[in-house]
Amino acid sequence: MSPSPTPNTNTNSGPNVTAAARPRVVVVGAGLAGSCAALALATAYDVTVVDAGPALPGASDVGAGLVNPLLGRQGRRVWRSDEALTSLRALIVDADAEYTVSRRPVLRPAQDDRQGRKFRESAEENPQLGEWLTPEDCARLYPFIHAPLGALQVDGGAIQIRRFKVQIQAKARERGVTFVRDSIVHAWDAKSDNTVAVRLGSNGHAQTLAADYGGLATSVWRWVRRCSA
Ligand SMILES: Cc1cc2nc3c(=O)[nH]c(=O)nc-3n(C[C@H](O)[C@H](O)[C@H](O)COP(=O)(O)OP(=O)(O)OC[C@H]3O[C@@H](n4cnc5c(N)ncnc54)[C@H](O)[C@@H]3O)c2cc1C
C-alpha cells in the first residue's frame, strides 16, 4: 500500500468516527487478496475495490484451493505457516465461509526414494502438520491412490476458492465496501498531499478515483495482459 495506513483502532461503531470522516482506501483487484484486504479494512476505512473482471478470470477463479503448509519437492514448511493458518481459521469464521471448506488431509505420494526420505524428515520435524504414511498405510487408508513409496499426509484441507472469494465479498459489501466491476485501472499516481489518484476505464470511459490510501492486489493477471498486449 502506498502510503501505509496508520493502524486505526476505531471501528464502525466507535464514538468519534462517522462514515464521512473515515479515510478512503481504494484496492485494485477483487481476487482473494483484494477481497480479504477490503473485508479487513472495512472496520476502519471507506473502501472501494476496483476490478477488471469478469472479462478475464484471476487466479482466485481457477485455483485448486489446497491448504498445504508443507510445500515443494521436499515438503518444507511454508514461511509463517502458523500465522497464516490461524488467520485463515479466523477469516473462515468471520466470513461465515465454513461451507466452502473441506478438512480432508492433503496427500503427497513420494515420487522417488529421495523425496520419500525428505517427506519422512519433514513429518518428523513438523508432527503437528504432517504424518509419514508407509506404502502399507497408504494401501490400507487410500486403496484407490497409487503410492508404492509411501506418502506425506498433510493436515491441511481444500477451499472452494471461488465460492470463498464470493462469500468474502458478500461480507465486505455488508460492511459497506463498494465494488466497481468491469473497470481496468490504467494508472496510479501518488500525490504530494499524500493521496492517490487511480485512473480507471470501462467501455472507453475514463474516470479518476481519489483516495487517501491505495493497495494493489492484481496478482499475475496484470503480467498476462502485458504479455498478450
Ligand atoms: C491453476 C492454479 C492452481 C492453484 N492452486 C492453488 C492451491 O492449491 N493452493 C493455494 O494456496 N494456491 C493456489 N493457487 C494460487 C492462488 O490461486 C493465488 O495465489 C490466489 O488466488 C491469488 O489471489 P490474488 O487476489 O492475489 O489474485 P487474483 O485472484 O488473480 O486477483 C487479481 C484480480 O486483479 C484484477 N486486476 C488485475 N489487473 C487489474 C487492473 N489493471 N485493473 C483492475 N483489475 C485488475 C483481476 O481481474 C483479478 O480479479 C493456484 C493458482 C492457479 C492459477
The ligand as a Gaussian input file, in Angstrom:
#p B3LYP/6-31G(d) Opt

LIG

0 1
 C       -4.148000     -23.287000     -11.588000
 C       -3.867000     -22.716000     -10.233000
 C       -3.926000     -23.543000      -9.106000
 C       -3.665000     -23.035000      -7.844000
 N       -3.749000     -23.848000      -6.748000
 C       -3.533000     -23.358000      -5.510000
 C       -3.650000     -24.186000      -4.365000
 O       -3.979000     -25.362000      -4.468000
 N       -3.428000     -23.644000      -3.136000
 C       -3.057000     -22.328000      -2.999000
 O       -2.856000     -21.883000      -1.858000
 N       -2.941000     -21.507000      -4.060000
 C       -3.162000     -22.000000      -5.309000
 N       -3.054000     -21.177000      -6.398000
 C       -2.653000     -19.791000      -6.162000
 C       -3.848000     -18.940000      -5.707000
 O       -4.982000     -19.252000      -6.505000
 C       -3.461000     -17.470000      -5.875000
 O       -2.281000     -17.217000      -5.143000
 C       -4.533000     -16.516000      -5.389000
 O       -5.806000     -16.846000      -5.907000
 C       -4.129000     -15.116000      -5.826000
 O       -5.141000     -14.227000      -5.441000
 P       -4.989000     -12.699000      -5.796000
 O       -6.135000     -11.978000      -5.234000
 O       -3.604000     -12.247000      -5.419000
 O       -5.004000     -12.645000      -7.400000
 P       -6.202000     -12.900000      -8.453000
 O       -7.186000     -13.882000      -7.967000
 O       -5.534000     -13.159000      -9.759000
 O       -6.931000     -11.493000      -8.489000
 C       -6.375000     -10.376000      -9.122000
 C       -7.531000      -9.526000      -9.615000
 O       -6.991000      -8.289000     -10.062000
 C       -7.714000      -7.895000     -11.211000
 N       -6.829000      -6.984000     -11.961000
 C       -5.577000      -7.224000     -12.414000
 N       -5.079000      -6.140000     -13.017000
 C       -6.046000      -5.187000     -12.933000
 C       -6.136000      -3.835000     -13.385000
 N       -5.139000      -3.220000     -14.033000
 N       -7.294000      -3.150000     -13.125000
 C       -8.312000      -3.726000     -12.462000
 N       -8.274000      -5.011000     -12.022000
 C       -7.154000      -5.719000     -12.264000
 C       -8.020000      -9.199000     -11.961000
 O       -9.176000      -9.073000     -12.785000
 C       -8.271000     -10.162000     -10.784000
 O       -9.649000     -10.279000     -10.455000
 C       -3.324000     -21.657000      -7.672000
 C       -3.290000     -20.824000      -8.801000
 C       -3.568000     -21.333000     -10.056000
 C       -3.535000     -20.397000     -11.245000

